[in-house]
Amino acid sequence: MKLVAISGSLRKHSFNTRLARLMSRLAPDGVTLEALTLHGIPLYDGDLEESAGIPEAVEALRGRIKAADGLILVTPEYNAGMPGVLKNALDWLTRPGEEMKPTFGGRKTAIAGATPGAWGTAFAQAGALINLRQLGCELYPGYLRVSKTGERFDEAGNVDEKLEEQVGKWLEGFVSFVG
């Protein structure tokens, strides 16, 4: 089974990118999980689409999503919502319009997120559900919400045992869902 986890943060030391990489390391036997970022995707602009077509970074990301059995969006929370770069990527990935269904329609999808705060990106995840339902994703009912990340991740990327256990158990559930 092949899974793709996309971090919705562009920060070099993003907790969400670290979480996606942790998922990759903890993937169950028989599962490959590729941790991706959104670097290189420009702001959506219909004029750019018309004049230059779909950017290469978008096509490459779309190809990885289509080749995967399941998709995990790992979102930070900015002002109680998902970050603009993640929403922007979703907007590009639905262009041209006939690509929305093959990219997202029926795709087994999960939402996860990490934050230094106490709520584990609950608001960002709740807001993302609106977009993902519109895209036709088949949504995993379990959410991975990691809070107090400053205490759970160190600079070298190591995490505490409770977090490894939390992520591993959640991944097992998602893998069963994707099945």
Residue, then its C-alpha position, 0 to 999 in steps of 0.5 A: m500500500k502506498l500513502v502520501a502525506i502532504s505538509g501544509s507548511l512551508r517552514k523549514h523546521s515545521f512541526n507538521t512536516r516533522l509529523a509527516r516524516l514521523m508518519s513515514r518512519l512509523a508506516p506499518d509493514g507493507v506500507t510506504l508513506e511519502a512525506l511531501t511539501l508544497h514548495g514550488i507551487p505558485l499562488y493560483d492565478g487563472d491568468l497564469e493557468e491560461s497563459a502557461g498551463i498547470p505548473e510542473a510542481v502541481e502536476a508532480l504533486r497530482g501524479r503522486i496523489k493519483a498513484a497513492d492508495g491514500l492521502i493524508l493532509v497534515t495541516p498547521e492552524y493559522n488563525a483558526g483555519m488551514p493555511g493559505v498554501l494548503k488551500n491554494a494547493l487544493d485549488w491548483l490540484t482541481r485545475p483543470g476542472e476535469e482533474m478534480k474527480p480523478t485526483f480527489g473523488g473517492r480518495k481515502t483521505a485523512i487529516a492530521g496536524a501539529t501545533p505548539g498550542a493546546w487544541g492540536t489544529a482542531f479548528a483547521q481540521a474542521g474547516a478543511l472538512i468543508n473543502l475535502r467534502q466538496l472535492g469528494c474525498e472519502l474521509y477517515p473518521g479519526y483525526l490526529r491532533v498533536s498539541k504542545t509540539g515544542e515539548r514533544f519534538d526536539e531539534a533533531g526530529n526525535v519525539d517522545e514515546k507517547l507521540e510515537e504510540q499516538v501516531g503509530k496507532w492512528l496510522e494503523g487505523f488509517v491503513s485499515f480504512v484504506g485497506 
